Amino acid sequence: MNKLRYLEDNKVGDVSEFGSYEVTEAEVLEFARDFDDQPFHTDPEAAKQSMYGGLIASGWHTCAMMMKMICDHRIADADGSAMLGSPGFDDLKWIKPVRPGDTLSVRSEIVAVEPSRSKPDRGHLRIRNQVLNQDNVVVAELMSLAMMLRRPDAD
């Protein structure tokens, strides 16, 4: 029987490294055409003339790829999770361009674990998420806010 991972199972300083997502040109173009129609995301020839010198993924696409890796990691976690979702994030930074052919991964660090004052059955995590490329260079970073159930017997 699987044991759920609750708020109390997270400690400040805990780090997880996971994921492997290969960025393809077709996906960069499709995402940008649908959601971020700028030439350096949608037109390889125009992108060569841009300040980026070639096609780059939308920052929003980078966030979507990060979320895919986070969800896959949680689903693959044999113990499961008592995660309740997220009220948002803080301090999003797109640090380096993401290009077709890059392979991305995620590094997550717990920076705060806070039981809720108003709802004793849950609490909040603050998680610094970094997206790294194949050279271990941080290409994006944000602070996730997550809600999580507390252990039923926790006081």
HELIX and SHEET records of a PDB file:
HELIX    1   1 LEU A    7  ASP A    9  5                                   3    
HELIX    2   2 GLU A   25  PHE A   35  1                                  11    
HELIX    3   3 PRO A   39  THR A   42  1                                   4    
HELIX    4   4 PRO A   44  LYS A   48  1                                   5    
HELIX    5   5 GLY A   59  ALA A   76  1                                  18    
SHEET    1   A 5 VAL A  15  GLU A  22  0                                        
SHEET    2   A 5 THR A 103  PRO A 115 -1                                        
SHEET    3   A 5 ARG A 122  LEU A 132 -1                                        
SHEET    4   A 5 VAL A 138  LEU A 149 -1                                        
SHEET    5   A 5 MET A  83  TRP A  94 -1                                        
END                                                                             
